[in-house]
Amino acid sequence: MGRDVGMTARRSEIDAESFVEAARAAVPALAADAARTEADRRVSDASLAAARAAGAFTLAAPRDAGGVEADLATRVRVLAELGRGCPSTAWIVATTAETKIALRPALTGQAHAEVFADPDAVLCASARPGRATAVPGGLRVGGRWGYASGCEHATWALLVAQVHDDEDGPARPVVVVVPTERLSVDRDWHVSGLCGTGSHSLVGDDVLVPGSHVLEMSRLAGGPPNVAMALGLFAPLLGAARGALDVVAAALGQRPPPGPGYDGLVEFPGAQQYFAEATHHIDSAEQRMLRIAETLDAVPPGERLAPQERSRLRMDLLSAMRECRRAFDDLLDLHGASGFTTTNPLQRFWRDFAVGSRHVQFSSYVVAQDYGRLLLGAGDAVSAVL
């Protein structure tokens, strides 16, 4: 889609608060279409337009293409606001941002110009490996790439492929950047939460990828640490917890108390305590999220935190996730069984959080094992998530 280049360029000069406020202003529109997004198993056009109008998709786009290249702290604050209205929409903004960040330094020349022609574009990615055969000028790729969040809206896809340079030798993994119009979508995303992310499978066969759009894995290795990606995915889930808090706050003002002596449930001491504790847990999780973001933003370009420090940040992120989970338990208990009716957004926020918090980036037993090994000097981290 076309865009006023001057307007987009000026966005890079706007301060972080403007983007956060714009995201907050988009929440009612996202909330109004969240049920449609879930039912259609893809972000609705109205929600996508609201996120674009807030400038959310430009935050990670390169400046030379009219983007902002916002810091991590700004991005997670925006994502949390969007998640308050629709976690699925915020998730697509988050995965698009991570894809743009990975490709920003890796692509050059015409490939960079093509992929970043529209700073508002949706991009998708999948780490599921496909197959590739070397041909003059590039590769021919094929396969099935699952969990490609936002693929029905995306213009480009970042995909992994295995190249066999030698029939008897091991495969060489590469990343290819392919226009989604050259792939088909198998709408196989049938889940109980984050339904609207449209994380379907991309399918292709004998797709020609020019060498300019083929990247060796080493070209992506110098990007942000995995904990930065994990934090970006956590922010929409924090937003889901905030959205649940909003739903329960509204319900407390309308429901009768469980016994005489009070005009409403909002005046009932037990309800006040539960709500206060849930709010505290979410506030605490947000503070952890921002501290992690600020720590990562403070790392000078070209440098990396030590493995033990990255592992500590991952443990801190898991603590934030557990804080949100405790808040959900309190809020669900406080609201009662009516919160699980299919028309109540509380149960959707709960399901979105329950599914998203089980993403591979948040595998608590893996993160804890890595941290324990590093703390005790028992060897290097053994997982790929660090």
C-alpha positions in Angstrom: 0.0 0.0 0.0 1.2 3.5 -0.7 2.2 6.0 2.0 3.2 9.6 2.2 6.9 9.3 2.5 7.3 12.7 4.2 4.8 11.7 6.9 6.5 8.4 7.5 10.0 10.1 7.7 8.7 12.6 10.2 7.6 9.7 12.5 11.2 8.9 13.2 11.5 12.3 15.0 8.5 11.7 17.3 9.3 10.8 20.9 8.4 7.4 22.4 5.5 8.8 24.4 3.7 9.7 21.2 3.8 6.2 19.9 2.7 4.8 23.3 -0.2 7.2 23.3 -1.1 6.3 19.8 -1.2 2.6 20.7 -3.3 3.4 23.7 -5.8 5.3 21.5 -6.0 2.3 19.2 -7.1 -0.1 22.1 -10.9 0.5 21.7 -10.8 -0.3 18.0 -8.8 -3.4 18.6 -11.0 -4.6 21.4 -14.1 -4.0 19.2 -12.8 -6.3 16.5 -11.0 -8.9 18.7 -13.8 -11.5 18.5 -13.9 -11.2 14.7 -10.1 -11.6 14.6 -10.3 -14.7 16.7 -13.2 -16.2 14.7 -11.5 -15.6 11.3 -8.1 -16.9 12.6 -6.4 -13.8 11.2 -6.2 -10.2 12.3 -9.1 -8.2 10.9 -8.6 -5.5 8.4 -9.9 -2.9 10.8 -7.5 -4.0 13.5 -4.6 -4.1 11.1 -5.5 -0.5 10.0 -5.7 0.6 13.6 -2.2 -0.7 14.4 -0.8 0.9 11.2 -2.4 4.2 12.0 -0.7 4.1 15.4 2.7 3.7 13.6 3.3 0.3 15.2 4.7 -1.4 12.2 7.2 1.4 11.5 8.9 1.0 14.9 11.4 -1.7 13.7 11.6 -0.6 10.1 14.9 0.9 9.0 15.2 4.7 9.0 16.4 4.8 5.4 13.1 3.3 4.4 11.0 5.7 6.5 11.0 3.6 9.7 11.8 4.6 13.2 14.3 1.9 14.5 12.8 2.5 18.0 14.6 1.1 21.0 13.4 -2.1 22.7 11.8 -0.2 25.7 9.6 1.8 23.3 8.6 -1.3 21.3 7.5 -3.3 24.3 5.5 -0.4 25.8 3.7 -0.1 22.5 3.1 -3.8 22.2 1.7 -4.0 25.7 -0.8 -1.3 24.9 -1.9 -3.0 21.7 -2.2 -6.3 23.6 -4.6 -4.7 26.0 -7.1 -4.4 23.1 -6.2 -7.5 21.1 -3.2 -9.8 21.9 -3.3 -11.4 18.5 -2.9 -8.1 16.7 0.0 -7.1 19.1 1.6 -10.5 18.5 1.7 -9.9 14.7 3.2 -6.5 15.3 5.8 -8.2 17.5 6.8 -10.9 15.1 6.9 -8.4 12.2 9.3 -6.3 14.3 11.6 -9.2 15.0 11.7 -10.1 11.4 12.5 -6.6 10.3 15.2 -6.3 13.0 16.8 -9.5 11.8 16.8 -8.4 8.1 17.8 -4.8 8.6 21.5 -5.3 8.7 21.5 -8.5 6.7 20.0 -7.3 3.4 21.7 -5.0 1.1 21.2 -3.2 -2.2 18.1 -4.1 -4.2 16.9 -6.8 -1.8 16.9 -4.3 1.1 15.0 -1.8 -1.1 12.4 -4.4 -2.1 11.7 -5.8 1.4 11.5 -2.5 3.1 9.7 -0.6 0.3 6.8 -0.1 2.7 7.8 0.6 6.4 4.2 -0.3 7.4 4.3 -3.8 5.8 3.7 -7.0 7.7 6.5 -9.5 7.5 6.4 -13.1 8.7 9.0 -15.8 9.5 9.3 -19.5 10.1 12.2 -21.5 11.5 10.8 -24.8 10.2 13.3 -25.9 7.6 12.5 -26.4 4.0 14.6 -27.9 1.2 16.8 -26.0 -1.3 18.8 -26.8 -4.4 21.5 -24.6 -5.8 20.9 -23.3 -9.3 22.7 -20.6 -11.3 22.0 -17.3 -9.7 20.4 -18.6 -6.5 18.3 -21.4 -5.1 15.2 -23.3 -5.8 13.3 -23.9 -2.5 10.3 -25.9 -1.5 8.7 -27.2 1.7 6.2 -26.4 4.4 6.9 -23.7 6.9 4.7 -23.7 9.9 3.8 -21.2 12.6 4.2 -18.3 10.2 2.3 -15.7 12.3 0.6 -13.1 10.1 1.4 -14.9 6.9 -2.0 -13.9 5.3 -1.1 -10.3 5.7 2.6 -10.4 5.1 4.3 -9.3 1.9 7.6 -11.1 2.6 8.5 -14.3 4.4 11.8 -15.1 6.1 12.3 -18.9 5.8 14.9 -21.5 6.6 16.1 -24.0 4.0 18.6 -26.8 4.0 21.0 -26.8 1.1 22.9 -29.9 0.1 26.1 -28.7 -1.6 27.4 -32.3 -1.6 25.1 -35.3 -1.8 27.1 -37.2 0.8 27.8 -34.2 3.0 25.7 -32.5 5.7 23.0 -30.0 4.8 23.9 -26.3 5.1 21.1 -24.1 6.6 20.4 -20.8 5.0 17.7 -18.1 5.3 15.7 -17.1 2.2 13.5 -14.1 1.9 10.6 -14.8 -0.4 7.6 -12.8 -1.6 4.5 -14.4 0.0 2.6 -14.1 -3.3 4.8 -16.9 -4.5 3.7 -19.2 -1.7 0.4 -20.6 -0.7 -1.2 -20.7 2.8 -2.5 -23.8 4.5 -4.9 -22.5 7.1 -3.9 -25.1 9.7 -3.7 -22.8 12.8 -6.4 -24.4 15.0 -5.6 -23.5 18.6 -7.4 -22.4 21.8 -5.6 -19.1 22.2 -3.9 -16.5 20.1 -6.3 -17.8 17.4 -6.2 -14.5 15.5 -2.4 -14.5 14.9 -3.1 -16.6 11.8 0.0 -18.6 12.4 -0.7 -20.9 9.5 1.7 -22.8 7.3 3.3 -21.5 4.2 3.8 -24.0 1.3 6.0 -23.7 -1.7 7.5 -25.9 -4.4 10.4 -25.1 -6.7 10.4 -21.4 -5.9 13.3 -19.6 -7.4 15.1 -17.3 -4.9 17.8 -15.1 -6.3 21.2 -15.0 -4.6 20.5 -11.5 -3.3 17.7 -12.9 -1.2 19.7 -15.8 0.2 21.5 -15.2 3.5 24.0 -17.4 5.3 23.1 -18.0 9.0 26.2 -16.1 10.0 24.7 -12.9 8.5 21.9 -13.1 11.2 24.1 -14.2 14.1 25.1 -10.6 15.1 21.6 -9.5 15.8 20.0 -8.9 19.2 20.2 -11.7 21.8 17.2 -14.1 22.0 16.1 -12.6 25.2 15.2 -9.4 23.3 13.0 -11.4 21.0 11.4 -13.2 24.0 10.7 -9.8 25.6 9.0 -8.6 22.5 6.7 -11.6 22.5 6.1 -11.2 26.2 4.8 -7.6 25.8 1.5 -8.6 24.1 0.9 -11.1 26.9 1.4 -8.5 29.5 -1.2 -6.5 27.5 -3.6 -9.4 27.7 -3.2 -9.3 31.5 -4.0 -5.6 31.5 -7.0 -6.2 29.3 -8.3 -8.8 31.7 -7.8 -6.3 34.5 -9.9 -3.8 32.6 -12.7 -6.4 32.1 -12.8 -7.3 35.8 -12.7 -3.7 37.0 -15.8 -2.9 34.9 -17.6 -6.0 36.1 -16.9 -5.2 39.8 -18.8 -1.9 39.4 -21.9 -3.7 38.1 -22.2 -6.9 40.2 -24.0 -7.3 43.5 -22.0 -8.3 46.7 -22.1 -11.9 48.0 -24.0 -10.8 51.1 -25.8 -7.9 52.8 -24.2 -4.8 54.1 -22.5 -3.6 50.8 -24.0 -1.7 47.9 -21.9 -3.6 45.3 -19.0 -6.0 44.9 -16.7 -3.1 44.4 -17.1 -2.3 48.1 -16.6 -5.8 49.3 -13.2 -6.0 51.2 -12.3 -9.4 49.8 -12.9 -8.2 46.2 -10.8 -5.1 46.9 -7.9 -7.3 48.1 -8.0 -9.7 45.2 -8.1 -6.8 42.7 -5.3 -5.0 44.4 -3.1 -8.1 44.4 -3.8 -8.8 40.8 -2.9 -5.2 39.9 0.3 -5.4 41.9 1.3 -8.6 40.1 0.8 -7.0 36.7 2.5 -3.8 37.7 5.5 -5.8 39.0 5.6 -7.8 35.7 5.7 -4.5 33.7 8.5 -3.1 35.8 10.5 -6.3 35.2 9.8 -6.0 31.5 11.0 -2.4 31.3 14.1 -3.1 33.4 15.1 -5.9 31.0 14.5 -3.7 28.0 16.5 -0.9 29.5 19.4 -3.2 30.3 19.5 -4.5 26.7 19.1 -1.1 25.2 22.2 0.0 27.2 24.5 -2.6 25.6 26.8 -0.7 23.1 26.4 -1.7 19.5 28.6 -4.7 18.6 28.9 -5.9 22.2 27.0 -8.7 23.9 26.2 -9.4 27.5 27.9 -12.3 29.1 26.0 -15.6 29.0 25.3 -15.6 32.7 23.8 -12.1 32.5 21.6 -13.0 29.5 20.5 -16.1 31.4 19.7 -14.0 34.5 17.5 -11.7 32.3 15.7 -14.7 31.0 15.0 -15.8 34.6 13.7 -12.4 35.4 11.4 -12.5 32.3 10.0 -15.9 33.5 9.3 -14.2 36.9 7.3 -11.6 35.1 5.4 -14.3 33.3 4.6 -16.0 36.6 3.4 -12.7 38.0 0.9 -12.3 35.2 -0.2 -15.9 35.6 -0.9 -15.3 39.3 -2.9 -12.1 38.4 -5.0 -14.1 36.0 -5.8 -16.7 38.7 -7.0 -13.9 41.0 -9.0 -12.1 38.3 -10.7 -15.3 37.2 -11.7 -16.2 40.7 -12.9 -12.7 41.4 -15.0 -12.5 38.2 -16.5 -16.0 38.6 -17.8 -18.5 36.1 -19.5 -15.8 34.0 -16.0 -14.8 32.9 -15.9 -18.0 30.8 -18.9 -17.3 28.7 -17.9 -17.2 25.0 -19.0 -13.6 24.7 -16.9 -12.4 27.6 -13.5 -11.1 26.6 -12.0 -12.2 29.9 -11.8 -15.8 28.8 -10.2 -14.8 25.5 -7.5 -12.8 27.2 -6.9 -15.8 29.5 -6.7 -18.3 26.6 -4.4 -15.9 24.6 -2.1 -15.7 27.6 -2.2 -19.4 28.3 -1.1 -20.3 24.8 1.4 -17.5 24.2 3.2 -18.1 27.5 4.0 -21.6 26.4 6.0 -20.4 23.4 9.4 -22.1 23.1 11.0 -18.8 24.1 9.4 -19.2 27.6 10.3 -22.8 28.3 10.9 -22.4 32.0 12.6 -25.7 32.7 15.1 -25.0 29.8 15.8 -21.5 31.0 16.3 -22.7 34.6 18.7 -25.4 33.5 20.8 -23.0 31.6 21.0 -20.6 34.5 21.8 -23.3 37.0 24.7 -24.7 34.9 26.2 -21.2 34.5 25.8 -20.3 38.2 27.4 -23.5 39.3 30.2 -23.6 36.7 28.8 -26.9 35.4 29.4 -26.0 31.8 27.9 -23.8 29.1 24.2 -23.3 28.5 22.9 -26.2 26.6 19.8 -24.7 25.0 19.5 -22.5 21.9 17.2 -19.9 23.6 20.0 -18.1 25.4 
